[in-house]
C-alpha cells in the first residue's frame, strides 16, 4: 500500500494490529505509549512523534521502505501492460 498521509499510516497500523489480533491496550503497553496516543495515531493524527511511530511499526513487524529515487516517485505513471499484445504474441509462436 502506498502511504502518503498520516491517515494512511494510521490505517496500516490499525489493519496490521487487528490482523495480529492485538487490542489497542496490549500494543500500547508493548510500545510504551498510552492507549489514547495509539487511538489518535490510528485515526491519522498528523503530529505523532516519529520515534514512537517507528517503535509501533517495529512492534507490528511492518517494514518501512523509503525510495529516494525521484523518478520512481509521485507523478510518474508506471508503464501499462498490454495483455492483448502479450497473448497475441504467444499465439503466433504456436502452430
Residue pairs with C-beta under 8 A, 6 or more apart in sequence:
1 8
1 12
2 8
3 9
3 12
4 74
5 44
6 41
6 44
6 45
6 46
6 48
7 43
7 44
8 44
9 41
9 44
9 53
10 41
10 42
10 43
10 44
10 45
11 42
11 44
12 62
13 41
13 42
13 56
13 57
13 60
13 62
14 42
16 60
16 61
16 62
17 24
17 27
17 42
17 60
20 60
20 61
22 30
22 60
24 35
24 38
24 39
24 42
25 35
27 38
27 56
27 59
27 60
28 34
28 35
28 37
28 38
30 59
31 38
31 52
31 55
31 56
31 59
32 55
33 52
33 55
33 56
37 48
37 52
38 56
40 48
41 48
41 53
41 56
54 64
57 63
57 64
67 73
